[in-house]
Amino acid sequence: MKVLFYLGHPAHYHLFKNVLSQLKTNGHSIYLLIKKKDILEELVKESGFNYLNIQPAGRKDDKLSIALGLLHRDCGILKACFKNRPDIMVGTSTEITHIGKLLKIPAINVNEDDFDAVPLFAKMGYPLASCILAPNPCRTGKWEDKTVHYSGYHELAYLHPNQFLPDQERIKKYVNLDESFFLLRFAKLTAHHDTGKSGITTEIAQKIINILEPKGNIYITSERELESQFEKYRIKINPDDVHHALFYAEMYIGDSQTMAAEAAVLGTPSLRYNDFVGKLGYLDELEHDYGLTFGIQTQYPNQLFKKIEDLVNSENLQQEYKARRNRMLSEKIDVTAFMVWFFENYPQSHRIMRENPAYQDNFL
């Protein structure tokens, strides 16, 4: 097969990196397209995958720039399809569905955010998608008839034990493993679906640090510029090593959904503080069904501080969360293995999963 993947965010690299490697090992031709977004190109370069950046200059965050950027990427994917003639296209973007419909190439949209949390994305991408691949809790609204649900999360594509083994040696140069440490993440919150959303402010960050500092070392990874008083906590870590740090951390606190979910599936107590709380099904499942993460809306900062204090003063916290993780893993599939099968056998795999969703139990 010839398979075109389009990645628009660093999280998408992690989602597909093992899938790409396995498909390549299985003899398929892979065409990888990306755009400039944070550290995405750095990650892809280090992986050794051949790729084409169809928007190397990036874009601004105003509405006009977003629209023009979408048109620019549509053209880039169109050119790549004319040149390489892929059999299917895969990605977490709207662009592949536009070009797929135009050229009659199946486009599989892989997403884990509920349609009502990212309404613009859903309206622009789902109508033209050949198939939507989403975790069980993810709502896809009126496009359910083309959705294949699976028992897993994006984060399990790269953090399932079959795909990831934590390694202390990878993080010794960044953190002091002889002492407890906490990992904080401050997101940028500038995507179109982040409009009107807020997260951890300077004041909130300082109070979090005041609670944690007597209990261990604090390391901050941040998309946005840090205030001068927080620079001493900044950790400059290779993006491929950050998940090892997450595994060994006592706790994760941040306003990033993805990193909260990553910590959760690794069995690290996880707190997220932003205005998406209660709006994303997969995080609600990790919180309410498995107790691996906690979401607190920004109008309740005191709840955040109390939860942090309760957790840092709990006995046997790490053992309890590893046990919760094991229960979650016993009910979830190896997402990479499932996706490799699904893409290799599409469209028959789509029909199989629609008729018999239990087929995915082969990937438990």
C-alpha positions in Angstrom: 0.0 0.0 0.0 0.9 3.7 -0.3 -0.2 5.5 2.8 -0.1 9.3 3.2 0.0 10.6 6.8 -0.4 14.3 7.6 0.8 15.5 11.1 -0.2 19.0 12.3 0.9 18.8 16.0 3.7 17.3 18.1 1.1 15.0 19.8 0.2 13.6 16.3 3.9 12.5 15.9 3.7 10.5 19.1 0.3 9.1 18.1 1.5 7.7 14.8 5.3 7.2 15.2 5.0 3.5 16.1 2.3 2.9 13.4 4.6 4.5 10.8 7.5 2.3 11.8 5.4 -0.9 11.7 3.8 -0.1 8.4 7.2 0.6 6.9 8.5 -2.7 8.4 5.6 -4.5 6.8 6.6 -3.2 3.4 4.2 -0.3 2.8 5.2 3.0 1.2 4.8 5.9 3.7 4.5 9.6 2.6 4.7 11.9 5.6 3.6 15.5 5.5 3.9 18.0 8.3 3.5 21.7 9.0 5.4 24.0 11.3 4.0 23.6 14.8 6.1 24.0 18.0 8.6 21.1 18.1 6.9 18.9 15.5 9.7 19.1 12.9 12.4 18.6 15.5 10.7 15.3 16.6 10.3 14.1 13.0 13.9 14.9 12.1 15.2 13.0 15.1 13.0 10.0 14.2 14.7 9.6 10.8 11.4 9.5 8.9 11.5 11.1 5.4 9.0 14.0 5.3 7.8 17.1 3.6 6.9 20.3 5.4 4.0 21.8 3.5 3.9 24.9 5.7 7.4 25.6 6.9 6.8 29.3 7.7 4.0 28.5 10.2 1.1 31.0 10.6 -0.4 33.6 12.9 -3.3 32.9 15.1 -5.9 35.4 13.7 -8.9 34.0 11.8 -7.7 35.2 8.4 -4.3 33.6 8.8 -6.0 30.3 10.0 -8.2 30.3 6.8 -5.3 31.1 4.5 -3.1 28.5 6.2 -5.8 25.8 5.7 -6.0 26.7 2.0 -2.2 26.6 1.7 -2.1 23.1 3.3 -4.9 21.8 1.1 -2.8 22.8 -1.9 0.3 21.1 -0.4 -1.6 17.8 0.2 -3.1 18.0 -3.3 0.3 18.3 -4.9 1.6 15.4 -2.8 -1.3 13.2 -3.8 -0.8 14.0 -7.5 2.9 13.1 -7.1 2.6 9.9 -5.0 -1.0 8.6 -5.6 -1.6 7.2 -2.1 -4.1 4.4 -1.6 -5.4 6.0 1.7 -4.7 9.1 3.8 -4.6 9.2 7.5 -4.4 12.2 9.9 -6.1 14.2 12.7 -6.8 17.1 10.3 -9.6 18.5 8.1 -7.3 18.9 5.1 -6.9 15.2 4.2 -10.7 14.9 4.0 -11.0 17.8 1.6 -8.4 16.4 -0.8 -9.6 12.8 -0.3 -13.1 13.7 -1.4 -11.8 15.7 -4.4 -9.5 12.8 -5.6 -11.6 9.9 -4.4 -8.9 8.7 -2.0 -10.2 7.3 1.3 -9.4 9.7 4.2 -9.4 8.3 7.7 -9.8 11.1 10.3 -8.3 10.0 13.7 -9.6 12.1 16.6 -10.2 11.9 20.3 -11.8 15.3 21.0 -15.6 15.4 21.2 -17.3 17.1 18.3 -18.9 19.7 20.6 -15.6 20.6 22.1 -14.0 21.2 18.6 -17.1 22.2 16.6 -15.2 24.0 13.8 -12.9 21.0 13.3 -15.9 18.6 13.2 -17.9 20.7 10.7 -15.0 21.1 8.4 -13.5 17.6 8.6 -16.2 15.0 9.4 -18.6 15.5 6.5 -16.0 14.6 3.9 -14.1 11.9 5.9 -14.4 8.4 4.7 -14.1 7.1 8.3 -13.7 8.6 11.7 -11.5 6.5 14.1 -12.2 7.5 17.8 -12.0 6.2 21.3 -15.2 4.8 22.8 -16.0 7.8 25.0 -15.5 10.3 22.1 -18.7 11.8 20.8 -18.9 12.4 17.0 -22.5 13.6 16.9 -24.4 13.2 13.6 -21.3 11.5 12.1 -21.6 8.4 14.2 -22.6 6.4 11.2 -19.1 6.7 9.8 -17.3 6.3 13.1 -15.4 3.3 14.3 -15.0 3.4 18.1 -12.2 1.5 19.9 -11.3 0.8 23.5 -8.3 2.9 24.0 -6.8 6.4 23.9 -4.4 8.2 21.5 -1.9 8.2 24.4 -1.9 4.4 24.4 -0.6 4.3 20.9 2.8 5.3 22.3 2.5 4.7 26.1 1.0 1.2 26.2 3.5 -1.2 27.8 3.9 -3.0 24.4 5.2 0.3 23.0 6.9 2.0 25.9 9.3 1.0 28.6 10.2 3.7 31.2 13.9 4.2 31.5 15.5 6.1 34.4 18.8 6.5 32.4 17.0 8.7 29.9 16.2 11.4 32.5 19.2 11.3 34.9 20.7 14.3 33.2 17.5 16.3 33.7 16.2 15.4 37.1 17.5 14.3 40.5 16.1 10.8 40.8 17.3 10.5 44.4 14.6 13.0 45.4 10.8 13.3 44.7 9.9 15.6 41.9 6.8 17.1 40.3 6.3 18.0 36.7 4.3 21.1 35.7 3.2 22.0 32.2 2.0 25.4 31.0 0.2 25.3 27.6 -0.1 28.1 25.1 -3.9 27.9 24.6 -3.8 29.7 21.2 -5.5 27.1 18.9 -8.8 28.0 17.4 -10.7 25.8 19.8 -8.9 27.5 22.7 -10.6 30.8 22.1 -12.0 32.1 25.4 -10.3 29.4 27.4 -7.9 30.0 30.2 -5.6 28.0 32.4 -2.8 28.4 35.0 -2.1 32.1 35.7 1.1 33.5 37.3 -0.7 33.7 40.7 -2.0 30.2 40.5 1.4 28.8 39.4 3.1 30.5 42.4 0.6 29.0 44.8 1.1 25.5 43.3 4.8 25.9 43.7 4.4 27.0 47.3 2.5 23.8 48.1 4.8 21.4 46.3 8.3 22.9 47.1 8.5 21.5 50.6 7.7 18.0 49.3 10.2 17.7 46.4 11.8 19.3 43.4 9.7 21.1 40.8 10.3 21.1 37.1 8.4 23.2 34.6 8.0 22.6 30.9 6.2 25.4 29.1 4.9 26.3 25.6 4.5 29.9 26.6 7.1 32.4 27.9 7.8 31.9 31.6 7.8 34.7 34.1 11.3 35.4 35.5 10.5 33.9 38.9 9.7 30.6 37.3 12.8 30.3 35.1 14.8 28.5 37.8 12.3 25.6 37.6 12.4 25.3 33.8 13.5 21.9 32.5 15.0 21.7 29.0 14.3 18.2 28.1 14.4 16.3 24.8 10.8 15.8 23.8 11.4 12.1 23.3 12.4 11.8 27.0 9.6 13.7 28.6 7.4 10.6 28.9 10.1 8.9 31.0 10.1 11.9 33.3 6.3 11.7 33.5 6.4 8.1 34.5 8.8 8.7 37.4 7.2 12.0 38.6 5.3 12.1 41.9 2.6 14.1 40.2 1.7 16.1 37.0 -0.1 19.4 37.1 -0.9 21.6 34.1 -3.4 23.2 31.7 -2.6 20.8 28.9 -5.1 18.0 28.2 -2.7 15.8 26.3 0.0 15.7 29.0 -2.6 15.1 31.7 -3.8 12.1 29.7 -0.3 10.9 29.2 0.5 11.1 32.9 -2.8 9.3 33.6 -2.1 6.3 31.3 1.4 6.0 32.9 -0.1 5.8 36.3 1.1 9.2 37.5 -1.4 11.3 39.5 -2.5 14.0 37.1 -4.3 17.3 37.6 -5.5 19.5 34.8 -6.7 23.1 35.4 -8.5 24.7 32.4 -11.9 25.4 30.9 -12.1 22.1 28.9 -12.8 20.2 32.1 -16.0 18.1 31.7 -16.1 18.6 27.9 -13.8 15.8 26.7 -15.1 12.3 27.0 -11.8 10.4 27.1 -10.5 12.5 30.0 -13.8 12.1 31.8 -13.4 8.3 31.5 -9.9 8.4 32.8 -11.1 10.5 35.7 -14.4 9.0 36.7 -14.0 5.3 35.6 -10.3 4.9 36.6 -9.5 7.7 39.0 -6.2 8.5 37.2 -6.7 12.2 36.6 -8.6 15.1 38.1 -10.0 18.0 36.2 -10.7 21.4 37.9 -12.3 24.3 36.2 -10.6 27.7 36.4 -13.3 29.3 38.5 -12.4 27.0 41.4 -8.7 27.5 42.1 -9.1 26.6 45.8 -10.3 23.1 44.7 -7.1 22.8 42.8 -4.9 23.7 45.8 -6.8 21.4 48.1 -6.6 18.5 45.7 -2.8 19.0 45.4 -2.5 19.1 49.2 -4.6 15.9 49.6 -2.5 14.0 47.0 1.0 15.1 48.3 0.0 14.0 51.8 -1.5 10.7 50.8 0.3 7.5 51.8 1.2 4.8 49.2 0.1 7.2 46.4 2.3 5.8 43.7 1.4 2.2 44.4 -2.3 3.0 44.4 -2.1 4.8 41.0 0.0 2.0 39.4 -2.8 -0.4 40.5 -5.4 1.9 38.9 -3.3 2.0 35.8 -3.1 -1.8 35.6 -6.9 -2.0 35.8 -7.3 0.5 33.0 -4.7 -1.4 30.9 -6.5 -4.7 31.4 -9.6 -3.2 29.6 -7.8 -1.3 26.8 -6.2 -2.5 23.5 -2.8 -1.9 22.1 -3.8 1.0 19.9 -0.8 0.9 17.7 -1.4 -2.8 16.8 -5.0 -2.1 16.2 -4.3 0.9 13.9 -1.8 -1.0 11.9 -4.3 -3.7 11.3 -7.1 -1.2 10.5 -5.0 0.8 8.0 -3.6 -2.3 6.3 -7.0 -3.9 5.8 -9.1 -0.8 5.0 -11.9 -0.7 4.0 -12.6 -4.3 5.0 -11.5 -3.4 8.6 -14.1 -0.6 8.7 -16.8 -3.1 7.8 -15.5 -5.7 10.3 -15.5 -3.2 13.2 -18.9 -1.8 12.4 -20.4 -5.3 12.3 -18.4 -6.8 15.1 -16.8 -4.2 17.5 -15.6 -7.1 19.7 -13.0 -7.9 16.9 -10.7 -5.4 18.6 -10.4 -7.8 21.6 -7.7 -9.4 19.4 -5.5 -6.5 20.4 -6.0 -6.6 24.2 
